[in-house]
Amino acid sequence: MFMDVQTGGPVRPTKWAWRYLVWAGVPLLVGLLLARYAGPGLPTVASKAEAVVGSDWAHHLASPLGLFLLQLLVLLLVAKGAGALLKRFGQPAVIGEMAAGLMMGPLLLGSLLPQVNGALFPAASLGPLGMLSQLGVLMFLLVAGAELDLGALRGRRRFAFTVSHAGIAVPFVLGVVLAIWLYPQHGPQGVSFTAFALFVGISMSITAFPVLLRILADRGITHTSLGQTAIACAALGDATAWCLLALIVAAAQATGWLPASLNLLCVVAFIALMLGLVKPWFARQTIAPGREGRWLLGILLLSLASALVTEVLGIHALFGAFAAGVAVSSNAQLRQLLVARVEPFAVTLLLPLFFAMTGLRMRADALHSSDILLCVVVIAVATVGKLLGTWSAARSTGMASREAWRLGALMNTRGLMELIVLNLGYELGLLGDRLFAVLVIMALVTTAMTGPLLNLIERRKA
C-alpha cells in the first residue's frame, strides 16, 4: 500500500498507478512523439553519419576516454590480481603490482602479443597516462614524506645516523666503482662520467621506507626492538638519500659551474625553508573537528606548489611533494589525515599506472642475453653494499651479529622508491635503455629477497 501525502492514509496501488500514468507517462509519451514526428526531416549527410556512428562500439572504445577507461580497468585487474597472488606466497602485494606493470609493457606483452599491446597502449595515449601516473607518484611521495616521523628518532638518533648513513655510503661507493665498468658501454651519449657515476651510486643506496613498513607489519615485528630500529634507520636514510639525489640532479641539470652552484644553493635554501619554518609551523597547529577537509585541501595545494617550485629550480617535482610531506609529518593529526584519505587513492588507483608506465618504457630489445651476467653483478653489488654497510656499522655500536644481519636484510628493500628514482634518471637521460631495464630488475629482486633472506638468517641461528 502507498500513503497519501495530504491525508496520510493508504492509497490503493491501482489508484497510484493511474496517477503516475496521467502525470508522468502521458507527458513523456507526448514529448517523444513530438520529437519523432513533429520536426523537419534530417539532412542526408547527417542521417548517414548517424547510421555509421550509432551503436558503433569499436568507435567509442577507441575514443580517448573509452581507451583510458579500458587501460585503467585492465591495469587494475592485472596489478591487484598479481598482488593478491604474491601475497599468498608471503611477499608484499606491491611486488606483484610492480611485476604486473612491467609485464604489460613491450618486454613481455609486447613480445608475446604485439597486436594486443599496440591496441591497448598506442603511442598517442601514453602522454595522458604518464601525466596521471606522475600525479599518483606525487601523492604517494607526499604521504611517504608525512610517514617519516623524524621526531620518533629520539633515543636512537646517533645509532640511526651511523647505521643509515653507512647503509648509504658503502653501496654508494660500490656503485661508483661499478659505474667505472658500466660507463663505456652504458653511459648515454652527452652525459659526463661524473653525473652517470653519481646517479648509479645513489640508485644502489635507496631503501624503500613505505614498503619496509608493510614488510614489518606483515611479519608482525613492527613494535619489536628490531622493527623500531629498522624504521628509524630507514626513515633517516630515506630523507638523506633524497636530499643527496636532489643535489645530484641539480648539479647534473646545470650547464656549468656557476649554474650548478646556483642550483645547489637554491635546493639547500628550499630544504632549509621547509624544515626550518614550514615544519615547525605545522607542528604548532591544532585541527578543529569538522575542519579536516580544509586542512587536506591546504596540504594538497602546498604539495603542488612545492612540486612546482622544485621543478622550476631545475630538480624534479617529486622532491617538492616529498618535502611537503616531511613538513606535515611534525603534526600527528595531519599525518593520520593524509594516510587515511590520500594514501588509499594514490596506492590503489594511481600507482598501478606508474608501474605500467615503467614497463612501457622498457623496450622489447632492451635486454640482451649477455645482460644476464650484468643483472647478477648489479644485484650482487647492491645487496652486498647494503648488507655490509649496515651490518658493520650496527656491529660497531654493539648490536648482536644476528640482529645486525637482519637489519641489513631489511635495509636492502628498495621497492617503489627505487623505481621512482630510476624513472627520474631515465627522464633526465642519465640511464640508457639496457641499464634502466637491469636496474628495474634489481629493484624487484632485492625487494622480493627480503623475506627469504630474513628466513634464512633466522634458520641459520636456529
Backbone torsions as a table, in degrees:
resi	resn	phi	psi	omega
1	MET	NA	148.3	178.4
2	PHE	-110.3	155.0	-175.7
3	MET	-101.2	136.7	174.1
4	ASP	-77.8	130.1	-174.8
5	VAL	-66.6	-37.4	-175.4
6	GLN	-78.8	-49.4	-175.4
7	THR	-88.3	-23.4	-176.8
8	GLY	80.1	-1.5	-179.4
9	GLY	-89.4	170.9	-178.9
10	PRO	-73.8	151.1	176.7
11	VAL	-122.4	135.0	-179.4
12	ARG	-66.6	144.0	-179.7
13	PRO	-56.1	-37.0	-178.5
14	THR	-66.1	-40.5	178.8
15	LYS	-64.9	-40.8	178.2
16	TRP	-65.2	-38.0	-179.8
17	ALA	-64.3	-39.3	178.3
18	TRP	-65.1	-41.4	177.8
19	ARG	-60.5	-44.3	-179.5
20	TYR	-63.8	-40.3	-179.8
21	LEU	-64.7	-40.7	-176.4
22	VAL	-71.5	-44.9	-171.7
23	TRP	-93.4	-14.6	179.0
24	ALA	-122.4	-48.2	-175.0
25	GLY	-67.7	-47.6	-177.3
26	VAL	-64.4	-48.0	178.3
27	PRO	-59.2	-39.0	178.4
28	LEU	-64.5	-41.9	179.7
29	LEU	-64.1	-41.8	178.9
30	VAL	-63.0	-43.2	179.6
31	GLY	-62.1	-41.6	178.5
32	LEU	-64.4	-41.5	179.6
33	LEU	-66.3	-40.5	177.6
34	LEU	-64.5	-41.6	179.9
35	ALA	-65.5	-30.4	-176.7
36	ARG	-83.6	-38.5	-169.5
37	TYR	-117.8	-16.8	-172.0
38	ALA	-84.6	-25.2	-174.3
39	GLY	-84.7	171.5	176.2
40	PRO	-69.8	162.6	-179.8
41	GLY	-71.1	154.6	-179.6
42	LEU	-76.8	147.1	172.8
43	PRO	-62.6	155.9	-177.2
44	THR	-62.8	-40.9	-177.7
45	VAL	-64.6	-42.3	-179.4
46	ALA	-65.3	-39.6	179.9
47	SER	-65.8	-36.4	177.5
48	LYS	-65.9	-41.1	179.0
49	ALA	-62.4	-39.0	179.4
50	GLU	-66.2	-35.4	-179.7
51	ALA	-67.7	-31.8	-178.7
52	VAL	-80.1	-44.2	-172.8
53	VAL	-81.1	-35.0	-173.9
54	GLY	-58.1	132.3	177.2
55	SER	56.4	25.0	177.3
56	ASP	-89.6	93.0	-174.6
57	TRP	-63.7	-39.8	-178.3
58	ALA	-63.0	-35.9	179.6
59	HIS	-65.0	-45.5	-179.5
60	HIS	-68.4	-34.2	179.2
61	LEU	-68.0	-30.4	179.9
62	ALA	-83.2	-4.6	177.3
63	SER	-68.1	157.3	-178.2
64	PRO	-55.4	-43.9	-179.3
65	LEU	-69.2	-43.7	179.6
66	GLY	-62.4	-43.7	179.7
67	LEU	-65.8	-39.6	179.1
68	PHE	-63.9	-43.0	178.6
69	LEU	-63.8	-38.1	177.3
70	LEU	-65.1	-44.8	177.7
71	GLN	-59.5	-45.9	-179.1
72	LEU	-62.6	-42.2	-179.8
73	LEU	-63.5	-47.4	-178.8
74	VAL	-64.1	-45.5	-177.3
75	LEU	-64.2	-41.4	179.5
76	LEU	-66.2	-43.0	179.9
77	LEU	-62.9	-46.3	-178.8
78	VAL	-67.0	-44.5	-176.9
79	ALA	-65.4	-49.5	-178.0
80	LYS	-68.4	-34.0	175.9
81	GLY	-65.4	-44.6	178.2
82	ALA	-66.3	-36.7	177.5
83	GLY	-63.9	-43.2	178.1
84	ALA	-65.7	-35.4	179.8
85	LEU	-66.1	-47.5	-178.6
86	LEU	-69.7	-27.4	177.8
87	LYS	-64.7	-30.1	176.5
88	ARG	-67.0	-23.5	179.5
89	PHE	-96.4	15.3	176.0
90	GLY	81.7	14.6	178.8
91	GLN	-104.0	151.8	174.7
92	PRO	-60.8	143.0	-177.9
93	ALA	-60.9	-29.0	-177.3
94	VAL	-63.5	-28.0	178.3
95	ILE	-66.2	-42.5	176.6
96	GLY	-63.0	-39.2	179.0
97	GLU	-66.7	-40.0	176.9
98	MET	-62.3	-47.0	-179.2
99	ALA	-64.2	-38.6	179.8
100	ALA	-63.9	-41.2	177.8
101	GLY	-61.8	-38.6	178.5
102	LEU	-68.4	-34.9	-179.4
103	MET	-68.3	-23.5	-177.9
104	MET	-78.8	-5.0	-178.4
105	GLY	-92.1	-171.4	-177.7
106	PRO	-63.9	-23.4	-175.0
107	LEU	-64.0	-34.3	-179.8
108	LEU	-120.9	-63.1	-179.0
109	LEU	-62.9	-39.7	179.0
110	GLY	-66.8	-28.6	178.4
111	SER	-79.9	-38.8	-177.7
112	LEU	-83.3	-44.9	-177.1
113	LEU	-131.2	75.9	-175.9
114	PRO	-63.7	-33.7	180.0
115	GLN	-68.0	-40.4	177.9
116	VAL	-65.2	-43.5	179.2
117	ASN	-62.3	-42.0	179.5
118	GLY	-68.0	-36.6	178.9
119	ALA	-73.5	-35.9	-176.9
120	LEU	-80.4	-34.5	-178.3
121	PHE	-127.7	66.2	175.4
122	PRO	-65.4	155.3	-174.9
123	ALA	-60.2	-33.6	-177.0
124	ALA	-67.3	-23.1	-177.0
125	SER	-89.5	-7.5	-173.7
126	LEU	-76.0	-24.4	179.3
127	GLY	-62.5	-58.9	177.7
128	PRO	-60.4	-37.3	179.1
129	LEU	-63.3	-41.1	179.3
130	GLY	-66.7	-40.1	179.2
131	MET	-64.0	-41.4	179.2
132	LEU	-68.1	-36.8	177.1
133	SER	-65.9	-35.4	176.3
134	GLN	-65.2	-37.0	175.4
135	LEU	-62.9	-39.5	177.3
136	GLY	-62.5	-40.4	179.2
137	VAL	-67.7	-38.6	177.2
138	LEU	-59.5	-46.1	-179.9
139	MET	-66.4	-37.5	178.7
140	PHE	-64.9	-43.1	180.0
141	LEU	-69.8	-30.0	173.4
142	LEU	-60.0	-46.8	179.2
143	VAL	-68.9	-40.2	179.6
144	ALA	-61.8	-39.9	176.1
145	GLY	-65.7	-37.9	178.7
146	ALA	-67.2	-30.7	179.2
147	GLU	-75.9	-11.8	177.7
148	LEU	-79.5	80.0	179.8
149	ASP	-80.4	84.1	-177.1
150	LEU	-67.9	-18.8	176.1
151	GLY	-67.1	-20.9	178.9
152	ALA	-77.6	1.6	-179.8
153	LEU	-80.5	-2.7	-178.7
154	ARG	-60.1	130.2	-177.2
155	GLY	92.5	-21.9	178.5
156	ARG	-122.1	10.9	-170.5
157	ARG	-63.1	-48.6	-178.5
158	ARG	-65.5	-42.3	178.4
159	PHE	-63.0	-45.0	-178.5
160	ALA	-64.2	-39.9	178.1
161	PHE	-60.6	-48.1	-176.4
162	THR	-64.8	-51.0	-173.9
163	VAL	-71.3	-46.1	-177.2
164	SER	-65.0	-40.7	-179.3
165	HIS	-73.7	-31.1	172.4
166	ALA	-67.4	-37.2	177.2
167	GLY	-68.3	-14.6	173.7
168	ILE	-95.1	-44.2	-171.9
169	ALA	-67.2	-44.9	-176.3
170	VAL	-65.3	-52.3	177.2
171	PRO	-64.8	-26.9	176.9
172	PHE	-64.3	-46.4	179.2
173	VAL	-63.6	-44.3	178.8
174	LEU	-63.6	-35.6	177.6
175	GLY	-65.8	-39.8	176.9
176	VAL	-64.4	-41.4	176.6
177	VAL	-62.3	-41.4	177.6
178	LEU	-63.3	-34.8	-179.7
179	ALA	-64.1	-29.3	176.8
180	ILE	-60.5	-38.1	178.3
181	TRP	-77.5	-33.6	-175.1
182	LEU	-80.4	-31.2	-168.3
183	TYR	-59.4	-42.0	-178.3
184	PRO	-57.8	-36.5	-177.5
185	GLN	-99.4	-28.9	-171.2
186	HIS	-117.3	0.7	176.6
187	GLY	-75.1	122.2	-180.0
188	PRO	-62.6	149.3	-179.1
189	GLN	-65.3	132.8	179.9
190	GLY	89.3	-5.0	179.1
191	VAL	-100.0	127.4	-179.0
192	SER	-70.2	157.8	178.5
193	PHE	-63.2	-35.2	-179.0
194	THR	-60.6	-49.7	-180.0
195	ALA	-63.8	-42.8	-179.9
196	PHE	-62.8	-47.4	-177.1
197	ALA	-66.2	-41.0	179.4
198	LEU	-63.5	-39.7	-179.1
199	PHE	-71.0	-41.6	176.8
200	VAL	-61.1	-40.7	179.3
201	GLY	-62.2	-44.7	-178.6
202	ILE	-72.0	-29.5	178.2
203	SER	-68.5	-22.8	175.1
204	MET	-80.1	-12.9	-168.5
205	SER	-102.0	-3.7	-172.5
206	ILE	-74.7	141.1	167.5
207	THR	-121.8	132.9	-177.2
208	ALA	-85.5	97.2	-177.9
209	PHE	-61.2	-48.1	-179.9
210	PRO	-62.6	-40.4	178.4
211	VAL	-66.4	-37.4	177.8
212	LEU	-60.5	-40.6	177.6
213	LEU	-59.0	-39.8	-179.1
214	ARG	-71.9	-35.8	177.1
215	ILE	-64.6	-44.0	178.8
216	LEU	-62.4	-41.2	179.7
217	ALA	-66.7	-41.0	-179.9
218	ASP	-63.6	-33.5	-179.0
219	ARG	-90.8	-3.0	177.2
220	GLY	70.0	29.4	-177.4
221	ILE	-121.2	20.6	-177.7
222	THR	-61.5	-43.0	-173.4
223	HIS	-95.8	8.5	174.4
224	THR	-80.1	169.9	178.7
225	SER	-61.1	-41.5	178.3
226	LEU	-64.7	-42.9	-179.1
227	GLY	-62.6	-45.5	179.4
228	GLN	-66.4	-37.0	177.0
229	THR	-65.3	-43.4	178.9
230	ALA	-63.3	-40.0	178.9
231	ILE	-63.5	-44.4	-179.9
232	ALA	-62.4	-45.6	-179.2
233	CYS	-66.7	-42.1	-179.2
234	ALA	-67.6	-38.1	179.9
235	ALA	-63.3	-50.0	-180.0
236	LEU	-67.5	-40.1	178.5
237	GLY	-63.5	-40.4	178.3
238	ASP	-61.9	-48.0	-179.5
239	ALA	-61.0	-42.8	-179.8
240	THR	-65.7	-44.3	-178.3
241	ALA	-63.5	-38.6	-179.9
242	TRP	-70.9	-34.3	174.7
243	CYS	-64.6	-43.9	177.7
244	LEU	-62.7	-41.6	-179.7
245	LEU	-64.4	-38.8	177.6
246	ALA	-61.8	-42.1	178.5
247	LEU	-65.8	-40.7	179.7
248	ILE	-64.3	-44.2	-179.5
249	VAL	-65.5	-41.9	178.8
250	ALA	-60.5	-42.0	179.2
251	ALA	-69.5	-38.5	-178.4
252	ALA	-69.6	-31.9	-178.8
253	GLN	-76.1	-23.3	-177.6
254	ALA	-74.2	157.8	-176.6
255	THR	-106.3	2.3	179.3
256	GLY	-168.1	178.0	-178.0
257	TRP	-66.2	-41.4	-178.5
258	LEU	-65.6	-50.6	175.6
259	PRO	-61.1	-36.3	179.3
260	ALA	-63.8	-43.8	179.0
261	SER	-63.7	-39.8	179.0
262	LEU	-65.7	-41.9	178.1
263	ASN	-62.5	-45.1	179.9
264	LEU	-63.2	-39.5	179.3
265	LEU	-64.6	-41.3	179.0
266	CYS	-65.8	-39.7	178.7
267	VAL	-63.4	-45.1	179.5
268	VAL	-62.6	-41.6	179.4
269	ALA	-64.1	-40.0	179.0
270	PHE	-64.6	-44.9	179.1
271	ILE	-62.7	-42.0	178.9
272	ALA	-63.4	-38.5	178.6
273	LEU	-64.3	-45.6	-178.3
274	MET	-67.1	-40.1	-177.4
275	LEU	-83.7	-32.7	-175.2
276	GLY	-87.5	-29.3	-176.2
277	LEU	-117.3	-52.8	-173.5
278	VAL	-68.7	-44.3	-178.4
279	LYS	-63.3	-47.8	175.9
280	PRO	-61.3	-33.5	178.2
281	TRP	-64.0	-44.2	177.2
282	PHE	-62.4	-36.6	-177.9
283	ALA	-63.2	-28.3	-177.3
284	ARG	-85.7	-9.1	-173.6
285	GLN	-83.4	147.8	174.7
286	THR	-121.3	129.6	-176.5
287	ILE	-93.3	115.1	179.0
288	ALA	-74.1	149.1	177.9
289	PRO	-59.2	136.3	-178.9
290	GLY	89.3	-7.5	-179.7
291	ARG	-101.9	7.5	-175.5
292	GLU	-61.2	-38.1	-178.5
293	GLY	-62.2	-40.7	179.5
294	ARG	-67.1	-41.2	178.3
295	TRP	-65.0	-39.9	178.9
296	LEU	-62.7	-42.7	177.1
297	LEU	-62.1	-42.3	178.9
298	GLY	-62.6	-39.8	179.5
299	ILE	-67.0	-41.9	178.6
300	LEU	-63.4	-40.1	176.8
301	LEU	-64.9	-40.9	176.6
302	LEU	-61.9	-41.1	179.6
303	SER	-62.9	-45.5	179.8
304	LEU	-65.9	-40.1	179.0
305	ALA	-65.9	-42.2	178.2
306	SER	-64.4	-39.9	177.6
307	ALA	-62.7	-40.2	178.2
308	LEU	-65.0	-40.4	-179.9
309	VAL	-62.3	-48.0	-178.8
310	THR	-68.2	-30.8	175.3
311	GLU	-65.8	-41.0	179.3
312	VAL	-69.6	-31.5	-179.0
313	LEU	-71.7	-8.7	177.4
314	GLY	101.0	-2.8	171.1
315	ILE	-96.3	-139.6	-174.5
316	HIS	-125.0	153.6	179.7
317	ALA	-59.9	-26.8	-178.8
318	LEU	-59.4	-36.4	-178.6
319	PHE	-65.6	-37.5	179.3
320	GLY	-64.6	-42.9	178.1
321	ALA	-63.7	-41.4	178.8
322	PHE	-64.9	-41.5	179.2
323	ALA	-64.6	-38.5	176.7
324	ALA	-63.2	-39.1	177.1
325	GLY	-64.7	-41.3	178.3
326	VAL	-62.9	-38.1	177.9
327	ALA	-63.6	-38.0	-179.6
328	VAL	-74.1	-22.9	-174.3
329	SER	-61.7	-16.6	-179.5
330	SER	-74.4	-11.5	179.8
331	ASN	-113.6	113.6	-175.3
332	ALA	-63.9	-36.3	-179.8
333	GLN	-64.6	-45.2	179.8
334	LEU	-68.9	-35.7	177.3
335	ARG	-61.6	-45.4	178.3
336	GLN	-65.5	-34.9	178.5
337	LEU	-63.6	-43.9	178.7
338	LEU	-65.7	-44.1	-179.3
339	VAL	-62.8	-37.5	-176.3
340	ALA	-77.5	-35.2	-170.9
341	ARG	-108.6	-33.2	-175.6
342	VAL	-94.3	-42.1	-175.0
343	GLU	-60.3	-45.8	180.0
344	PRO	-59.1	-40.4	180.0
345	PHE	-65.6	-45.7	-178.0
346	ALA	-67.2	-45.7	-175.2
347	VAL	-72.6	-40.8	-174.1
348	THR	-77.1	-41.9	-170.5
349	LEU	-103.7	-42.8	-168.2
350	LEU	-94.0	-34.5	-177.4
351	LEU	-66.0	-35.5	173.3
352	PRO	-55.4	-30.7	175.4
353	LEU	-66.2	-37.9	177.8
354	PHE	-66.1	-42.2	176.9
355	PHE	-60.1	-41.9	179.7
356	ALA	-64.9	-40.5	178.7
357	MET	-64.5	-35.7	175.5
358	THR	-62.4	-43.5	178.0
359	GLY	-66.2	-36.8	-180.0
360	LEU	-70.1	-22.7	177.8
361	ARG	-77.4	-18.8	-179.9
362	MET	-83.9	112.8	-177.8
363	ARG	-71.0	155.7	-178.4
364	ALA	-63.3	-30.8	-180.0
365	ASP	-100.8	20.7	-177.0
366	ALA	-68.3	-35.0	-178.1
367	LEU	-105.9	134.3	174.7
368	HIS	-105.7	165.1	178.8
369	SER	-62.3	-31.2	179.5
370	SER	-72.2	-13.0	-178.6
371	ASP	-78.4	-5.9	176.1
372	ILE	-61.1	-44.6	177.2
373	LEU	-62.6	-40.4	178.9
374	LEU	-62.2	-41.7	177.8
375	CYS	-60.1	-44.8	-179.4
376	VAL	-62.6	-43.7	-178.7
377	VAL	-64.8	-44.9	-178.5
378	VAL	-64.5	-43.7	179.0
379	ILE	-63.2	-41.6	180.0
380	ALA	-64.7	-43.9	-179.8
381	VAL	-63.8	-44.4	-179.5
382	ALA	-63.4	-43.2	-177.4
383	THR	-70.6	-47.1	-179.3
384	VAL	-62.5	-39.6	179.7
385	GLY	-61.1	-46.3	179.8
386	LYS	-67.3	-46.5	-178.2
387	LEU	-63.8	-47.8	-176.5
388	LEU	-66.4	-45.3	-179.4
389	GLY	-63.5	-45.7	-178.7
390	THR	-69.6	-45.4	-176.7
391	TRP	-62.7	-46.8	-176.3
392	SER	-65.7	-40.9	179.8
393	ALA	-68.9	-40.3	179.2
394	ALA	-65.7	-40.6	178.8
395	ARG	-64.8	-35.8	-179.7
396	SER	-67.1	-21.3	178.1
397	THR	-92.6	0.0	176.4
398	GLY	102.6	4.0	178.7
399	MET	-70.9	144.3	178.4
400	ALA	-61.1	150.3	-174.5
401	SER	-60.6	-43.8	-178.2
402	ARG	-63.7	-43.4	179.3
403	GLU	-66.3	-34.8	178.5
404	ALA	-66.2	-39.0	176.3
405	TRP	-65.7	-42.0	178.7
406	ARG	-62.9	-39.4	177.3
407	LEU	-64.5	-40.0	177.2
408	GLY	-63.1	-38.8	177.9
409	ALA	-63.9	-38.8	178.2
410	LEU	-68.1	-39.1	179.7
411	MET	-69.0	-16.9	179.8
412	ASN	-77.6	-3.6	178.3
413	THR	-72.1	121.5	-177.8
414	ARG	-111.1	-48.9	169.6
415	GLY	54.0	-140.2	-172.8
416	LEU	-64.8	-36.8	-179.5
417	MET	-59.1	-39.5	179.0
418	GLU	-65.2	-40.8	177.9
419	LEU	-62.3	-38.8	178.8
420	ILE	-63.5	-44.1	179.0
421	VAL	-63.8	-43.8	-178.5
422	LEU	-65.8	-40.2	176.5
423	ASN	-64.1	-35.8	176.6
424	LEU	-63.5	-45.4	178.3
425	GLY	-63.7	-35.9	179.0
426	TYR	-67.8	-41.9	178.7
427	GLU	-63.2	-36.7	-179.2
428	LEU	-81.1	-3.4	178.8
429	GLY	79.9	16.4	-179.8
430	LEU	-85.0	-13.1	-179.9
431	LEU	-126.7	139.4	172.6
432	GLY	-86.2	176.1	-175.5
433	ASP	-62.7	-44.7	-175.7
434	ARG	-67.9	-47.8	-179.2
435	LEU	-67.8	-35.0	175.8
436	PHE	-59.4	-45.5	178.8
437	ALA	-63.7	-41.1	180.0
438	VAL	-63.9	-43.9	-178.8
439	LEU	-68.6	-32.8	175.2
440	VAL	-64.4	-42.6	176.6
441	ILE	-62.7	-40.0	176.6
442	MET	-59.6	-40.8	178.9
443	ALA	-61.9	-42.5	179.1
444	LEU	-66.5	-46.3	-174.8
445	VAL	-67.3	-45.4	-178.3
446	THR	-66.3	-30.3	176.0
447	THR	-74.2	-42.9	-178.8
448	ALA	-68.7	-25.8	-177.0
449	MET	-82.1	-6.2	-176.1
450	THR	-60.5	-50.5	179.7
451	GLY	-62.3	-53.4	177.5
452	PRO	-59.6	-35.9	178.9
453	LEU	-66.2	-40.6	175.9
454	LEU	-63.1	-42.3	178.5
455	ASN	-62.6	-39.8	179.1
456	LEU	-63.3	-43.9	179.4
457	ILE	-62.6	-41.8	-178.8
458	GLU	-69.2	-37.4	178.5
459	ARG	-67.6	-39.0	178.8
460	ARG	-63.7	-38.2	176.9
461	LYS	-66.3	-41.4	179.5
462	ALA	-65.2	NA	NA
